[in-house]
């Protein structure tokens, strides 16, 4: 690829992957992808401290001239360290979104619409003073309700609060890979990281191809993709490799 082109996707910068000059989003078939990162779980960091992970991820995004969206679990920014870490994202111009206060699943008999929407508001109160906060909401586990009442109740609440849903077009299982890497490094601090890196990149590229092909098959056209990954050790170590992979391919 000769050049990276950047455009806008839901208010976020998106990488346009291709060699031709991009005149407008509608006039190019070059795949585009935005990076979104969930949870902001910085506690109990292994191999990298929380500050080191934050610096690594933000440094990678800056090096690629990319703005991302961070969907924050509210309880992760109650402590002063969490506030300082998310402030660095805010100061760097990234979008801050709402991922509820406690990351509970809307599915299941014990979760009510009232309890769930209260959880959204509790997170909002912790995030709203950040200048980068926007009313984008991402459902934990991407679960939007196991009953019509829950689905419609939460949707109505989000509309009333002027939230837009942070939808995902490329879902991944980095959340399942990162704990295995962490456990390995706990027992073997000097373990070779390359197999984890290679598996992670292969997994992400496989998911990207699958969902892009699905979109083209269902809609008959390409879509601007939103990638879901998490604020974890994998991306503290390998986000630069992931972005270079997308750019090169």
Residue, then its C-alpha position, 0 to 999 in steps of 0.5 A: x500500500x502506498x498511502x494511508x487515507x483517513x475518513x470519518x466513521x460515526x465520528x471516528x477516524x477510519x483507516x481506508x485500505x487501498x492504493x487509489x486516491x480516496x475522493x469520498x467514502x461512497x466512491x471507493x470499494x477499499x475496505x475501511x475499519x475503525x478501532x474500538x476498544x472495550x472495558x478499560x480494565x487496567x487493574x492487576x496488570x501483568x508484564x506491562x503495568x497499567x501505565x505502560x499498557x496505556x502508553x503503548x496503546x496510545x503511542x500506537x494510535x498516535x503513530x498511525x494517526x488514528x483516533x479510536x473509541x474507548x467504551x469504558x466500564x464506569x467502575x474502572x474510572x472510580x479510582x484515581x489511577x483509572x481517572x488519570x489513565x482515561x484522562x490520557x485518552x481524552x487528552x489525546x482526542x479519542x472518543x469516550x463511550x459508555x459501557x455501563x458501570x458494572x458490565x452486567x448482561x442484559x439477558x437473564x431473569x435477574x436483570x430488569x430494564x430499570x436496573x440496567x438503565x440505572x447502571x448506564x446512568x451511573x457510568x455516565x455520571x463518571x464519564x460525562x465531564x471528559x471533553x471526549x465523552x460522547x453519547x455512544x453506548x455499547x451493550x456488554x457482551x453485545x446483548x440487547x435483551x432476551x425479551x421484547x420488553x427489555x429490548x424495547x425498554x432499553x432502546x427507548x431509554x437510549x433514545x430519550x438520553x440521546x445515545x447512539x449504539x456503538x454497533x460492531x461489524x467485526x466481533x473478535x475473541x481477543x477476550x479469550x486469548x489474552x487471559x491465556x497469555x497472562x497466565x503463561x506470563x505469570x508462570x513463565x515471565x520470559x515466555x516467547x510471545x511470538x506464538x501468541x502474537x501470530x495466533x492473535x493476528x491470524x484470528x483477527x484477520x480471519x474474523x475480518x474476512x468472514x464478516x466482510x464477506x458476510x456483509x457483501x453477501x447480505x447487502x451486496x456491497x462493502x460496509x465501513x467496519x467497526x472492529x471490537x477489541x479490548x483494553x488488554x495485554x494483547x493489544x498493549x503488546x500487539x496493537x501496532x502489529x494488528x494495525x500494520x497488518x490491516x494497512x498492508x492487506 
